[in-house]
């Protein structure tokens, strides 16, 4: 986690790692899902209305805003309890909410980076190493145990990328005569 304040792992469930502490229990499931969504969509600010529609689709505007405020407050408190200044991890403004990429690392982000590096590799051995790293990071279904529509879509997209990477890695290893991953 060099340079980052925390790590969010999504493969096999949802875990927030702050220092040596592994956090798997959150105030509410919606608080967990808010963290999960922000972590799986790191490089953008998310309008409050979008988050409300995603996490509290049946709520009216006022109730949805209140629910979002409570979930954000729960995340702030969680960071404070682990001696992390919440503003260093995520930001909120009048328009949106997001995680600071300089403060948060995710296993999904690492997998995506490895896949990107594999695509742009200049040698087969370099490509093989990046693909192997991406495949190793996929330890289980992303956000296993959550069943919201956006989670199921994410699971499908990431699983497809994983299986394409695995297929490509196997082809490289077969061509090299080495199937020991």
C-alpha positions in Angstrom: 0.0 0.0 0.0 2.9 2.3 -0.5 1.8 5.9 -0.5 -1.9 5.0 0.1 -3.8 5.3 3.3 -6.0 2.3 2.7 -6.8 -0.6 0.4 -10.2 -1.8 -0.7 -10.4 -5.4 -1.8 -13.4 -6.5 -3.8 -12.5 -10.0 -4.9 -14.4 -12.6 -2.8 -16.4 -9.9 -0.9 -15.6 -6.5 0.4 -12.7 -5.7 2.7 -11.3 -2.3 3.8 -7.7 -2.5 5.0 -6.4 0.4 7.0 -2.9 -0.3 8.4 -3.0 -3.8 9.8 -6.8 -3.7 10.4 -9.0 -5.7 8.0 -12.6 -4.4 8.1 -15.4 -6.6 6.8 -18.3 -5.3 8.8 -19.9 -2.0 8.0 -22.6 0.0 9.7 -25.1 -1.0 7.1 -25.1 -2.9 3.8 -25.7 0.3 2.0 -22.6 1.8 3.6 -20.6 -1.1 2.3 -22.2 -0.8 -1.1 -21.3 2.9 -1.2 -17.7 2.1 -0.4 -17.7 -0.7 -3.0 -19.2 1.5 -5.7 -16.7 4.3 -5.1 -13.8 1.9 -5.0 -14.8 0.1 -8.2 -15.3 3.5 -10.0 -12.2 5.2 -8.6 -11.3 7.8 -11.3 -14.4 9.9 -11.2 -16.7 12.0 -9.0 -20.1 10.6 -8.6 -23.1 12.9 -8.5 -25.2 12.5 -5.4 -28.4 11.9 -7.4 -26.7 9.0 -9.3 -25.6 7.4 -6.0 -29.1 7.8 -4.5 -30.7 6.2 -7.5 -28.2 3.4 -7.4 -28.4 2.6 -3.7 -31.8 3.9 -2.7 -33.8 3.6 -5.9 -37.2 3.6 -4.1 -36.5 6.7 -2.0 -37.8 10.1 -2.6 -35.2 12.9 -3.1 -35.2 14.0 0.6 -35.0 10.4 2.0 -32.4 9.5 -0.5 -30.2 12.5 0.4 -30.6 11.7 4.1 -29.6 8.0 3.5 -26.6 9.1 1.5 -25.5 11.6 4.2 -25.8 8.8 6.9 -23.8 6.4 4.8 -21.1 9.0 4.1 -21.0 9.9 7.8 -20.6 6.2 8.7 -17.6 5.9 6.4 -16.1 9.1 7.8 -16.5 7.7 11.3 -14.9 4.4 10.2 -11.8 6.1 8.9 -11.6 8.3 12.0 -11.8 5.2 14.2 -8.7 4.0 12.4 -6.8 7.3 12.7 -7.3 8.3 9.1 -8.5 11.8 8.3 -11.6 11.1 6.2 -10.9 14.1 3.9 -7.6 12.5 2.9 -9.4 9.4 1.6 -12.6 10.7 0.0 -13.9 14.0 -1.1 -17.4 15.5 -1.2 -18.5 18.7 -2.8 -21.8 20.2 -3.8 -21.9 18.0 -6.9 -20.4 14.6 -6.1 -18.5 12.2 -4.0 -15.4 10.1 -4.8 -12.3 8.4 -3.4 -8.9 10.0 -3.8 -6.9 7.8 -6.0 -3.7 9.0 -4.2 -5.0 7.6 -0.9 -6.8 4.4 -2.0 -5.6 1.3 -3.7 -7.9 -1.5 -4.8 -7.2 -5.1 -6.0 -9.5 -4.4 -8.9 -7.4 -1.3 -9.9 -4.3 -3.5 -9.7 -5.8 -6.2 -11.9 -6.9 -3.6 -14.4 -3.5 -2.0 -14.4 -1.9 -5.5 -15.0 -4.3 -6.1 -17.9 -3.5 -2.7 -19.4 0.3 -3.3 -19.1 -0.2 -6.7 -20.7 -1.9 -5.1 -23.7 0.9 -2.7 -24.2 3.8 -5.1 -23.5 6.5 -5.2 -26.1 7.6 -8.8 -25.4 5.8 -12.1 -24.8 7.5 -12.7 -21.5 6.5 -9.2 -20.2 2.9 -9.9 -21.4 2.9 -13.3 -19.7 4.1 -11.7 -16.4 1.4 -9.0 -16.5 -1.3 -11.5 -17.4 -0.2 -13.9 -14.6 -0.4 -11.0 -12.1 -3.9 -10.1 -13.2 -5.0 -13.7 -13.0 -3.6 -14.2 -9.5 -5.4 -11.1 -8.3 -8.8 -12.5 -9.3 -9.2 -14.8 -6.2 -13.0 -15.0 -6.3 -16.1 -13.3 -7.7 -15.9 -9.5 -7.2 -18.2 -8.3 -4.4 -19.3 -11.9 -3.7 -22.5 -11.9 -1.6 -23.9 -8.7 -3.0 -26.7 -8.9 -5.5 -27.6 -5.4 -6.7 -27.9 -5.0 -10.5 -24.8 -2.9 -10.8 -22.8 -5.5 -8.8 -24.0 -8.3 -11.0 -23.0 -6.3 -14.1 -19.6 -5.6 -12.6 -19.1 -9.3 -11.7 -19.9 -10.2 -15.3 -17.6 -7.6 -16.8 -14.7 -8.5 -14.5 -15.2 -12.2 -14.8 -15.1 -11.9 -18.6 -11.8 -9.9 -18.5 -10.4 -12.6 -16.1 -11.3 -15.5 -18.4 -10.0 -13.7 -21.5 -6.7 -13.0 -19.6 -6.6 -16.6 -18.4 -7.2 -17.9 -21.9 -4.5 -15.7 -23.3 -2.1 -16.7 -20.5 -2.7 -20.4 -21.1 -2.0 -20.0 -24.9 1.3 -18.2 -24.1 2.3 -20.9 -21.6 1.3 -23.7 -24.1 3.4 -22.1 -26.8 6.3 -21.9 -24.3 5.7 -25.5 -23.2 5.2 -24.4 -19.6 1.7 -24.7 -18.1 2.9 -24.2 -14.5 1.3 -20.9 -13.4 
